[in-house]
């Protein structure tokens, strides 16, 4: 094991896969000489050259359209969109091209591409640069959707995504980029999709959390443990495919489910998890499912309002106590 930040783990994953496979390349705004808006691509342009770490114009449509075409003709592009809120600009390329091409050609065409997108609020970037868009893409057949919550998972899941023959939406919470953790040094370290991680075992209540809210939920669970409350915290890691078995087993054990997400509540992936448990594990529940999410409003620019807007460990503690 070695200590890496979330951003460093992503960079290491890309470098290792680029060394193994000459068809892997990176494209996006400022990913080359500048090293990426959040420093994730770093020195990769110096190591692999401008042909394989390609700066693009400021046009999300061209970035993703180019990645789709490159993937269909034998490459494995890693396309970066600088902020997840700008994915809406290129929805046709994602929804109608990347996601459907394999189906529309009867399996003759594959689209092995990764679309990296910095996600989430908390850095004072205001409404257009703070979106949480992961739920949009879980609704599109043909896409896989990944959301790692720590450095080790970021590396293992990104390597799996690059090797996958399907288009993968890879969301990275911006606050997590500087979070440091233990990361395996094995160059073949990968994490399979569809396998959730039980981050903390417990018996009184289950929390399912995604992205930065995994860290917040673990902090809340630590506080609750001081009061004798035992909370199980599960990180799905991949939203599509979703590890329903791990979630349902935990709910069967605890009888209570709290879902924590930074998304706005209406139409969130938290709602999808709630629906899965209601359909497939209703009689495990001792009481209604509860969600802790952001309000149904754009992210405020004011730092005071932004912090009030976002779910935090105290919100999670309060919600758990309401359920016990």
Phi, psi and omega per residue, in radians:
X1 nan 2.606 3.000
X2 -2.461 2.752 -3.132
X3 -1.481 2.164 3.063
X4 -2.406 2.610 2.956
X5 -1.317 2.865 3.080
X6 -0.960 -0.791 3.138
X7 -1.127 -0.733 3.124
X8 -1.133 -0.641 3.126
X9 -1.139 -0.705 3.070
X10 -1.086 -0.784 -3.138
X11 -1.080 -0.746 3.136
X12 -1.099 -0.712 3.110
X13 -1.055 -0.808 -3.140
X14 -1.116 -0.753 -3.126
X15 -1.091 -0.774 -3.125
X16 -1.105 -0.725 -3.139
X17 -1.254 -0.566 3.090
X18 -1.203 -0.602 3.089
X19 -1.203 -0.617 -3.116
X20 -1.355 -0.568 -2.947
X21 -2.387 1.967 -3.085
X22 -1.224 -0.196 3.132
X23 -1.441 -0.164 -3.141
X24 -1.457 2.235 3.038
X25 -2.539 2.882 -3.066
X26 -2.019 2.463 3.068
X27 -2.517 2.563 3.114
X28 2.776 3.068 -3.131
X29 -1.270 2.150 3.053
X30 1.088 0.392 3.138
X31 -1.380 -0.288 -3.054
X32 -1.557 -1.767 -3.031
X33 -1.010 -0.698 -3.126
X34 -1.288 -0.402 3.108
X35 1.488 0.211 3.136
X36 1.681 2.556 -3.115
X37 -0.980 -0.624 3.139
X38 -1.910 0.249 3.062
X39 1.331 0.251 -3.040
X40 -1.234 -0.779 -3.115
X41 -1.330 -0.384 2.978
X42 0.876 -2.120 -3.064
X43 -1.634 0.284 -3.058
X44 -1.094 -0.543 3.115
X45 -1.145 -0.585 3.097
X46 -1.238 -0.586 -3.100
X47 -1.409 -0.607 -3.012
X48 -2.056 -0.148 3.094
X49 1.523 2.865 -3.051
X50 -1.262 -0.320 3.084
X51 -1.228 -0.472 -3.072
X52 -1.930 -0.133 2.997
X53 -2.270 1.613 -2.888
X54 -1.792 2.065 2.971
X55 -1.277 2.437 -3.103
X56 -2.091 2.875 2.957
X57 -1.125 2.955 3.125
X58 -1.441 1.367 3.140
X59 -2.670 1.741 -3.113
X60 -1.054 -0.589 3.119
X61 -1.065 -0.774 -3.139
X62 -1.218 -0.679 -3.132
X63 -1.053 -0.886 -3.073
X64 -1.326 -0.677 3.068
X65 -1.047 -0.736 3.092
X66 -1.119 -0.678 3.124
X67 -1.143 -0.705 3.102
X68 -1.061 -0.831 3.136
X69 -1.098 -0.730 3.122
X70 -1.119 -0.716 3.138
X71 -1.125 -0.689 -3.123
X72 -1.214 -0.332 -3.077
X73 -1.955 0.402 2.930
X74 1.958 -0.116 3.117
X75 -1.671 2.974 3.056
X76 -2.191 1.377 -3.085
X77 -1.284 2.549 2.944
X78 -1.981 1.825 -3.105
X79 -1.704 2.320 3.088
X80 -1.907 2.221 2.944
X81 -1.764 2.215 -2.932
X82 -1.045 -0.652 3.091
X83 -2.420 2.379 -3.086
X84 -1.057 -0.439 3.119
X85 -1.101 -0.320 -3.127
X86 -1.606 0.058 3.089
X87 -1.119 -0.443 3.119
X88 -1.073 -0.481 3.135
X89 -1.097 -0.549 -2.997
X90 -2.018 0.522 -3.067
X91 -1.109 -0.596 3.137
X92 -1.091 -0.739 -3.139
X93 -1.123 -0.595 3.126
X94 -1.393 -0.922 -2.983
X95 -1.288 -0.771 -3.048
X96 -1.682 -0.403 -3.083
X97 -1.849 -1.209 -3.072
X98 -0.984 -0.829 -3.027
X99 -1.266 -0.508 -2.974
X100 -1.847 -0.215 -2.954
X101 -1.099 -0.695 3.113
X102 -1.063 -0.750 3.140
X103 -1.170 -0.758 -3.050
X104 -1.218 -0.348 3.129
X105 -1.838 0.215 -3.141
X106 1.077 0.569 3.114
X107 1.494 0.016 -3.127
X108 -1.278 -0.528 3.133
X109 -1.884 2.391 3.025
X110 -2.023 2.673 -3.124
X111 -2.245 1.300 -3.102
X112 -1.430 1.388 -3.107
X113 -2.255 2.652 3.040
X114 -2.032 2.318 3.087
X115 -1.991 1.796 3.129
X116 -1.466 2.359 -3.094
X117 -2.503 1.936 3.007
X118 -1.068 2.283 -2.929
X119 -2.232 2.741 2.912
X120 1.670 2.916 -3.073
X121 -1.912 -3.059 3.065
X122 1.932 -0.015 -3.123
X123 -2.021 0.224 3.123
X124 1.251 0.548 -3.074
X125 -1.659 0.010 3.052
X126 1.231 -3.097 -2.879
X127 -1.083 -0.738 -3.025
X128 -1.401 -0.203 -3.105
X129 -2.071 0.321 -3.050
X130 -2.328 0.298 -3.039
X131 -1.192 2.668 2.986
X132 -2.042 1.728 -2.934
X133 -1.892 0.129 -3.003
X134 -1.015 -0.633 -3.091
X135 -1.127 -0.540 3.120
X136 -0.916 -0.766 -2.935
X137 -1.519 -0.311 3.041
X138 -1.196 -0.301 -3.124
X139 -1.483 -0.101 -3.043
X140 -1.793 1.917 3.075
X141 -1.045 2.419 3.134
X142 1.844 -0.237 3.107
X143 -1.859 2.525 2.912
X144 -1.808 2.547 -3.035
X145 -2.260 2.157 -3.020
X146 -2.153 2.486 -3.109
X147 -2.579 1.404 -3.114
X148 -1.247 2.589 -3.070
X149 -1.940 -0.020 -3.099
X150 -2.711 2.967 -3.004
X151 -1.114 -0.775 -3.106
X152 -1.087 -0.771 3.124
X153 -1.185 -0.623 3.123
X154 -1.024 -0.785 3.141
X155 -1.187 -0.909 -3.059
X156 -1.115 -0.659 -3.137
X157 -1.319 -0.612 3.125
X158 -1.185 -0.675 3.093
X159 -1.104 -0.701 3.072
X160 -1.108 -0.732 -3.130
X161 -1.093 -0.741 -3.126
X162 -1.125 -0.621 -3.112
X163 -1.419 -0.234 -3.090
X164 -1.273 2.533 3.141
X165 -1.534 0.111 -3.135
X166 -2.020 2.773 3.058
X167 -1.195 2.314 -3.091
X168 -2.130 2.173 2.999
X169 -1.530 2.098 -3.014
X170 -2.086 1.796 -3.060
X171 -1.651 2.418 -3.092
X172 -2.293 2.045 3.137
X173 -1.259 2.250 -3.023
X174 -1.054 -0.610 -3.136
X175 -1.122 -0.476 -3.062
X176 -1.362 -0.274 -3.028
X177 -0.937 -0.619 -3.114
X178 -1.657 -0.002 3.097
X179 -1.239 2.299 -3.073
X180 -1.855 2.456 3.107
X181 -2.702 3.027 3.097
X182 -1.328 2.267 -3.112
X183 -2.244 2.257 3.108
X184 -1.030 2.502 -3.113
X185 -1.554 -0.203 -3.116
X186 -1.072 2.188 -3.135
X187 -1.205 -0.263 3.083
X188 -1.749 0.243 3.101
X189 -1.224 1.992 3.088
X190 -2.356 2.749 3.077
X191 -2.077 2.141 -3.137
X192 -1.154 2.561 3.064
X193 -1.238 2.645 3.065
X194 1.416 0.330 3.122
X195 -2.170 1.859 3.136
X196 -1.284 2.876 3.124
X197 -2.115 2.186 3.013
X198 -1.415 1.847 -3.052
X199 -1.395 -0.462 3.111
X200 -2.704 2.255 3.127
X201 -1.475 2.559 3.132
X202 -2.792 3.047 -3.041
X203 -2.263 -0.271 -3.041
X204 -1.591 -0.543 -3.036
X205 -2.840 2.564 3.086
X206 -1.805 2.299 2.964
X207 -1.957 2.208 2.961
X208 -1.844 2.144 -3.078
X209 -2.352 2.687 3.140
X210 -2.246 2.692 3.046
X211 1.009 -2.395 -3.120
X212 -1.083 -0.411 -3.097
X213 -1.255 -0.230 3.003
X214 -1.139 -0.818 3.099
X215 -1.073 -0.752 3.131
X216 -1.114 -0.673 -3.131
X217 -1.206 -0.647 3.091
X218 -1.166 -0.668 3.076
X219 -1.117 -0.736 3.112
X220 -1.125 -0.723 -3.132
X221 -1.092 -0.625 3.105
X222 -1.127 -0.759 3.109
X223 -1.111 -0.740 -3.120
X224 -1.164 -0.580 3.136
X225 -1.099 -0.543 3.108
X226 -1.133 -0.349 3.120
X227 -1.821 0.194 3.095
X228 1.431 0.287 3.136
X229 -1.768 2.167 -3.052
X230 -1.787 1.944 -3.074
X231 -1.973 2.338 3.033
X232 -1.664 2.271 -3.113
X233 -2.029 2.185 -3.120
X234 -2.115 2.324 3.057
X235 -1.879 1.987 -3.130
X236 -1.095 -0.534 -3.126
X237 1.198 -0.880 3.001
X238 -2.068 2.336 3.127
X239 -1.517 -0.612 2.996
X240 -2.352 1.969 -0.006
X241 -1.314 2.648 -3.124
X242 -1.816 2.333 3.116
X243 -1.436 1.447 -3.117
X244 -1.193 -0.574 -3.062
X245 -1.063 -0.800 -3.132
X246 -1.123 -0.719 3.131
X247 -1.095 -0.847 -3.082
X248 -1.164 -0.653 3.101
X249 -1.090 -0.696 3.138
X250 -1.178 -0.761 3.130
X251 -1.120 -0.646 3.084
X252 -1.073 -0.643 -3.128
X253 -1.262 -0.776 -3.011
X254 -1.656 -0.510 3.140
X255 1.384 0.002 -3.102
X256 -2.431 2.461 -3.099
X257 -2.338 2.184 2.999
X258 -2.072 2.250 3.137
X259 -1.945 2.243 -3.051
X260 -2.115 2.152 -3.121
X261 -2.591 2.548 3.088
X262 -1.348 -0.170 3.132
X263 -1.073 2.777 2.882
X264 -1.163 2.553 -2.930
X265 -1.168 -0.770 -3.057
X266 -1.155 2.150 3.110
X267 1.274 0.286 -3.081
X268 -1.364 2.920 3.018
X269 -1.222 -0.413 3.000
X270 -1.004 -0.629 3.095
X271 -1.158 -0.658 3.124
X272 -1.143 -0.761 3.099
X273 -1.072 -0.733 3.106
X274 -1.033 -0.750 -3.137
X275 -1.142 -0.702 3.126
X276 -1.055 -0.806 -3.117
X277 -1.207 -0.650 3.114
X278 -1.132 -0.645 -3.134
X279 -1.353 -0.692 -2.956
X280 -1.928 -0.151 -3.128
X281 -2.502 0.513 -3.044
X282 -0.975 -0.734 -3.031
X283 -1.437 0.008 2.951
X284 -1.385 -0.371 -2.990
X285 -1.443 2.359 3.074
X286 -1.622 -0.233 -3.131
X287 -2.808 2.974 -3.119
X288 -1.071 2.629 3.044
X289 -1.185 2.567 3.100
X290 -2.186 2.528 3.091
X291 -2.096 2.431 2.971
X292 -2.005 1.963 -3.094
X293 -2.432 3.078 3.016
X294 -1.325 2.772 3.093
X295 -1.135 2.776 3.118
X296 -1.375 1.262 -3.125
X297 -2.713 2.738 3.054
X298 -1.089 2.766 3.132
X299 -1.234 2.217 3.140
X300 -1.232 2.683 3.054
X301 -1.430 -0.669 3.123
X302 -0.971 2.249 -3.103
X303 -1.105 -0.630 3.117
X304 -1.148 -0.803 3.127
X305 -1.174 -0.651 -3.140
X306 -1.078 -0.774 3.139
X307 -1.169 -0.605 3.074
X308 -1.191 -0.534 -3.078
X309 -1.298 -0.622 -2.996
X310 -1.473 2.475 3.037
X311 -1.088 2.506 3.137
X312 -2.425 3.011 -3.098
X313 -0.981 -0.632 3.135
X314 -1.145 -0.641 3.069
X315 -1.081 -0.688 -3.117
X316 -1.198 -0.760 3.101
X317 -1.019 -0.799 -3.129
X318 -1.090 -0.717 -3.131
X319 -1.149 -0.715 3.113
X320 -1.075 -0.781 -3.108
X321 -1.133 -0.552 3.076
X322 -1.134 -0.452 -3.057
X323 -1.609 -0.147 -3.077
X324 -1.881 nan nan
